[in-house]
Amino acid sequence: MAKGVRVPERAFGIAMWVVSVVLAAFIVGLGNLVIGDLPQVEQTISQEQFVQSAPAQKIRTELAAITARRGAIDDKLEIARLQLEQAQKASTTGTETFQAWIQARTATTNPQQDPEVLARTRDLEQLKANERAVQASIDALDNERTPLGQRESELTDQQNRLQSEAMPAYEKAMFWQELRVFGLRLAITLPMLLIAGWMVARKRKSDHWPMMRGFVLAAVFVFFVELVPYLPSYGGYIRYAVGIGLTIIAGHYLVKNMRAYLAKRQETEQQAEEERRKLVTHDEAFKKMAAKVCPGCDRPIASMEGAESNFCVHCGMTLFNRCGKCETRKMAFFRYCLSCGTQAPEAAQA
């Protein structure tokens, strides 16, 4: 069945929805910038601001000195370990050479080589002495580094203790800052939501409703979506409380209007068909018939296989009749016959 809404009207309706969505997008973008810039009205708070400055500065100075001293020791240890590795290699090589020479000396039993035995022994002892000296320097550096690590651990514990003592004041300051910023955000978004509610309740029949609808969409989106990332832990209570309140108001409004609608429908159904047909516009009748709904009572049009549904079984309204000239079956709300173009009597009287 053809729809009775004119093509320009449908295009206009779609265009108005596009206007509403585009306007909502721009309002949301502007609101997002405003809400995102709100934290800049407050100074950045850090935990260090609430730590006792004099003890903390003293600890930081000593920790810096320890770090510098330990870095110097680590550099010396790295050099000493390289020297120890070289000394151990030289000592090992000297020992192997000396043992091989001693075996040759024992085999030849030449007494003239005894002075060389003593000289080689002294050289090997010198290598061992060098190795022991390097190892001693490494041990001394390790001994010097150990108390530095212990002192650093003590200072770190003191620093952590100072930060722990500052935590309650820091958390309190953060709470009040979040509360102030959240109050500013809420002061912007909540009035938008209230204005949107007023528009829905009072201005839905206005010629400028499509633009107001864009504002309504933006207000709902900003309050329930854009505000969420910026909500503190307690802010969710406000969002859910407002959501519950709006849901209750909307539910009450729907129930009230549904009761009024049903009462009006019941009153209308008690009127004569001619009076009821006057209350139904041509375009409205086309829309409802296209949706297989009776224009008189808004109930589904009943049908039976093999039978023509010419009347509503609920309210008795004539849905289909025949052209007075060519007897073609047509919808009762047609102004002209779709077969011969004869004007319907109802249209001629209008």
C-alpha positions in Angstrom: 0.0 0.0 0.0 1.3 3.4 -0.9 2.2 5.7 1.9 0.3 9.0 2.1 3.1 11.2 3.3 4.3 13.5 0.5 7.9 13.0 -0.7 9.0 16.5 0.2 7.6 16.0 3.7 9.6 12.8 4.1 12.7 14.5 2.8 12.1 17.5 5.1 11.7 15.1 8.1 15.0 13.4 7.3 16.7 16.7 6.7 15.5 18.0 10.1 16.9 14.9 11.8 20.2 15.5 10.1 20.1 19.1 11.4 19.3 17.8 14.9 22.3 15.3 14.8 24.7 17.8 13.4 23.7 20.5 15.9 24.0 18.0 18.7 27.5 17.0 17.5 28.7 20.6 17.5 27.2 21.2 20.9 28.8 18.0 22.2 32.2 19.1 20.8 32.0 22.5 22.4 30.9 21.0 25.7 33.7 18.5 25.5 36.3 21.3 25.1 34.8 23.2 28.0 34.6 20.2 30.3 38.1 19.1 29.3 39.6 22.5 30.1 37.9 22.8 33.5 40.7 21.0 35.5 43.1 23.8 34.3 41.3 26.3 36.7 42.9 24.4 39.5 46.6 24.1 40.3 48.2 20.7 40.0 48.5 19.0 43.3 51.4 16.6 44.0 52.2 14.6 47.1 55.6 16.3 47.4 53.8 19.5 48.3 52.7 18.0 51.6 56.0 16.3 52.6 58.1 18.2 55.3 60.5 20.2 53.1 63.5 20.4 55.4 63.9 16.7 56.3 62.9 15.7 52.7 65.5 18.0 51.2 68.2 16.7 53.6 67.4 13.1 52.7 67.4 13.9 49.0 70.8 15.7 49.3 72.3 12.7 51.1 70.8 10.2 48.7 72.3 12.2 45.8 75.8 12.1 47.5 75.5 8.4 48.2 74.5 7.8 44.6 77.4 9.8 43.3 79.9 8.0 45.7 78.5 4.6 44.8 78.8 5.4 41.1 82.5 6.2 41.6 83.1 3.1 43.6 81.3 1.0 40.9 83.6 2.5 38.3 86.7 1.6 40.3 85.3 -1.9 41.0 84.8 -2.5 37.3 88.4 -1.5 36.6 89.7 -3.5 39.5 87.8 -6.6 38.3 89.4 -6.3 34.9 92.8 -6.0 36.5 92.1 -9.0 38.7 91.1 -11.0 35.6 94.4 -10.1 33.9 96.4 -10.8 37.0 94.8 -14.2 37.4 95.5 -15.1 33.8 99.1 -14.0 34.2 99.5 -16.0 37.4 97.9 -19.1 35.8 100.2 -18.8 32.8 103.3 -18.3 35.0 102.3 -21.3 37.2 101.9 -23.6 34.2 105.2 -22.4 32.7 107.0 -22.9 36.0 105.7 -26.4 36.5 106.7 -27.4 33.0 110.2 -26.0 33.6 110.5 -27.8 37.0 109.7 -31.1 35.3 112.4 -30.5 32.8 114.8 -29.5 35.5 114.1 -32.7 37.5 114.7 -34.8 34.4 118.1 -33.2 33.7 119.2 -32.8 37.3 121.6 -30.0 36.3 122.9 -28.2 39.4 123.7 -25.1 37.4 120.1 -24.3 37.0 119.4 -23.9 40.7 119.8 -20.0 40.6 117.2 -19.9 37.7 114.8 -22.0 39.9 115.0 -19.3 42.5 114.5 -16.5 40.0 111.5 -18.2 38.5 110.0 -18.8 41.9 110.4 -15.2 42.8 108.7 -14.1 39.5 105.8 -16.5 40.2 105.5 -15.1 43.8 105.4 -11.6 42.3 102.5 -12.6 40.0 100.6 -14.1 43.0 101.3 -11.0 45.0 99.9 -8.8 42.3 96.8 -11.0 42.1 96.4 -10.8 45.9 96.9 -7.0 45.9 94.2 -6.5 43.2 91.8 -8.8 45.1 92.5 -6.8 48.3 91.6 -3.5 46.6 88.4 -5.1 45.4 87.5 -6.3 48.9 88.2 -2.8 50.2 85.9 -1.2 47.6 83.2 -3.7 48.4 83.6 -2.9 52.1 83.3 0.8 51.3 80.2 0.2 49.2 78.3 -2.0 51.7 77.6 0.7 54.3 76.6 3.1 51.5 73.9 0.6 50.5 72.8 0.2 54.1 72.6 4.0 54.6 70.7 4.4 51.3 68.2 1.8 52.5 67.7 3.7 55.8 67.2 7.0 53.9 64.8 5.4 51.5 62.7 4.2 54.5 62.8 7.6 56.0 61.6 9.1 52.7 58.8 6.6 52.4 57.8 7.4 56.0 57.6 11.1 55.2 55.5 10.4 52.1 53.2 8.2 54.1 52.7 10.9 56.7 51.9 13.4 53.9 49.4 11.0 52.3 46.3 12.0 54.4 46.8 15.7 53.7 47.4 15.0 50.0 44.3 12.9 49.7 42.2 15.5 51.4 43.5 18.2 49.1 42.8 16.0 46.1 39.3 15.3 47.3 38.4 19.0 47.6 40.0 19.8 44.3 38.0 17.0 42.6 34.8 18.2 44.3 35.4 21.8 43.1 36.1 20.7 39.5 33.2 18.3 39.6 30.9 21.0 40.9 31.9 23.2 37.9 31.3 20.4 35.4 28.0 19.7 37.0 27.0 23.4 37.0 27.4 23.3 33.2 25.9 19.9 32.3 23.0 19.7 34.8 21.3 23.0 33.6 21.7 21.7 30.0 19.8 18.6 31.1 17.1 20.5 32.8 16.6 22.8 29.8 16.4 19.8 27.6 13.7 18.3 29.8 11.8 21.5 29.6 12.1 21.5 25.8 10.8 17.9 25.6 7.9 18.7 27.9 6.8 22.0 26.5 8.3 22.6 23.0 7.8 19.3 21.1 5.1 20.9 18.9 7.2 24.0 18.2 8.3 24.8 14.6 11.9 24.9 15.9 11.6 21.5 17.6 14.2 19.9 15.3 16.9 22.3 16.5 15.7 21.9 20.1 15.9 18.2 19.6 19.5 18.6 18.7 20.1 20.4 22.0 18.3 17.6 23.8 20.4 15.0 22.2 23.6 16.9 23.1 22.5 17.5 26.7 21.8 13.8 27.3 25.0 12.7 25.7 27.2 15.3 27.5 25.6 14.5 30.9 25.5 10.7 30.7 28.5 10.0 28.4 31.0 12.9 28.2 30.8 13.6 32.0 31.6 9.9 32.9 35.5 10.0 32.3 35.8 13.1 34.6 33.6 11.8 37.4 35.3 11.2 40.8 34.4 8.1 42.7 31.4 9.8 44.4 30.2 11.5 41.2 28.6 8.3 40.0 26.0 8.7 42.7 24.9 12.0 41.2 24.7 10.5 37.7 22.7 7.5 38.8 20.5 9.7 41.0 19.7 12.0 38.1 19.1 9.0 35.8 16.7 7.5 38.3 14.9 10.8 38.8 14.6 11.4 35.0 13.4 7.8 34.5 10.7 8.3 37.2 9.6 11.6 35.6 9.5 10.1 32.1 7.6 7.0 33.4 5.1 9.2 35.1 4.7 11.4 32.0 4.2 8.3 29.8 1.7 6.7 32.1 -0.3 10.0 32.4 -0.3 10.5 28.6 -1.2 6.9 27.9 -4.2 7.1 30.3 -5.3 10.4 28.6 -4.9 8.7 25.2 -6.9 5.7 26.2 -9.6 7.8 27.7 -9.7 9.9 24.5 -9.8 6.8 22.3 -12.7 5.4 24.3 -14.6 8.6 24.1 -13.9 8.9 20.4 -15.0 5.3 19.7 -18.4 6.1 21.2 -19.0 8.8 18.6 -20.6 8.2 15.2 -18.3 7.1 12.4 -18.7 10.4 10.5 -17.5 12.4 13.6 -14.6 10.0 14.1 -13.6 10.3 10.4 -13.4 14.1 10.8 -10.8 13.6 13.5 -8.5 11.6 11.2 -6.4 13.6 8.7 -5.8 12.3 5.2 -2.0 11.8 5.7 -2.5 10.2 9.2 -5.0 7.7 7.7 -2.5 6.8 5.0 0.3 6.2 7.5 -1.9 4.0 9.7 -3.3 2.0 6.9 0.2 1.4 5.5 1.1 0.1 8.9 -2.1 -2.1 8.9 -3.6 -0.2 11.8 -7.1 1.2 12.0 -7.1 5.0 11.8 -10.1 5.1 14.1 -8.9 3.0 17.1 -5.3 2.3 16.4 -5.8 -1.4 16.7 -4.4 -3.9 14.1 -6.7 -4.5 11.1 -8.0 -8.0 11.4 -8.3 -10.2 8.3 -9.5 -13.7 7.5 -8.4 -15.9 4.6 -10.9 -15.5 1.7 -12.6 -12.5 3.2 -12.1 -8.8 2.5 -11.4 -6.6 5.5 -13.7 -3.6 4.7 -14.5 -2.6 8.2 -12.6 -2.5 11.5 -13.8 -5.4 13.7 -13.0 -3.3 16.8 -14.6 0.1 16.2 -16.6 -0.5 13.0 -14.9 2.2 11.0 -15.1 1.8 7.2 -11.7 1.0 5.9 -12.4 0.0 2.2 -15.3 0.9 0.0 -16.0 1.0 -3.8 -15.9 3.8 -6.3 -19.3 5.1 -7.0 -18.6 5.2 -10.8 -16.4 2.1 -11.6 -17.0 0.0 -8.5 -13.3 -0.5 -8.0 -12.4 -1.5 -4.4 -10.4 1.3 -2.8 -9.3 2.6 0.6 -12.1 4.6 2.1 -9.8 7.6 2.8 -8.8 7.9 -0.9 -9.9 11.3 -2.2 -9.9 10.0 -5.8 -10.5 6.6 -7.3 -7.2 5.1 -8.3 -8.8 3.4 -11.3 -11.0 6.1 -12.9 -10.0 9.2 -10.9 -13.5 10.0 -9.8 -13.6 12.3 -6.7 -14.9 10.6 -3.6 -18.1 12.1 -2.1 -16.3 12.8 1.2 -13.6 14.8 -0.6 -16.2 16.8 -2.5 -18.0 17.7 0.8 -14.7 18.8 2.3 
